[in-house]
């Protein structure tokens, strides 16, 4: 789990549940999109405010790399907040961008927010 805390008070806000592996990297852009990179090559996109997981994808290790070299060790958004750069265990740096031709059919999102009241 990824945990969100309210600083400087230190109050626990909520968990981001969905990773089944060690999380090595996190990045947040100005639009409130949190990206997390896992030890098994998973990249998950979350809504920072609610903790809702709305999309996930798997990175592809460079040809000739071992399956264990799929980890995402670093993640950062560029200044525009639309491109994501990742540093991975297979010694590659990948640049991810939004797909301008994406539709709900080609890139489905999971919009099933938890209906649990929260106090802040």
Secondary structure, 3 states (H helix, E strand, C coil): CEEEEECCCCEEEEEECCCCCCEEEEEECCCCEEEEEECCCEEEEEECCCCCEEEEEECCCCCCCCHHHHCEEEEEECCCCCEEEEEECCCCEEEEECCCCCCCCCCCCCCCCCCCCCCC
